[in-house]
């Protein structure tokens, strides 16, 4: 089934806060679009991180896990290394930073207004498209 929205959440280390971040992200994503997925990208692959991400995927049907040794910062991860997104809109976030609802909403609405712009283009060029209402 083709999803409408995918969020890649880059995870570098297992932390107690990750469970809360995932639960919060699921709430935000459900608000934005009922047809979504959350992809946890395990950047390091330590036993602890792998166990935690797999546990979260087993708990939540909208969560899946992808392993990668490369960083997702600034969309630098080559497409051949990325897990294939199922969403028409793909958002990227890092679990080491605060996951704010306002940032995810802005990314989502920016993609809706300007779907042909490369990801991150508007932030680098200082132009924020108005959210679609």
Secondary structure, DSSP 8 states (H G I E B T S, - for coil): --EEEEEEEEESS--THHHHHHHHHHHHHHHH-SSEEEEEEESS--HHHHHHHHHHHHH-TTEEEEE-SS--GGG-S-GGGS----EEEEEEEETTS---HHHHHHHHHHHHH-TTS-TTHHHHHT-------
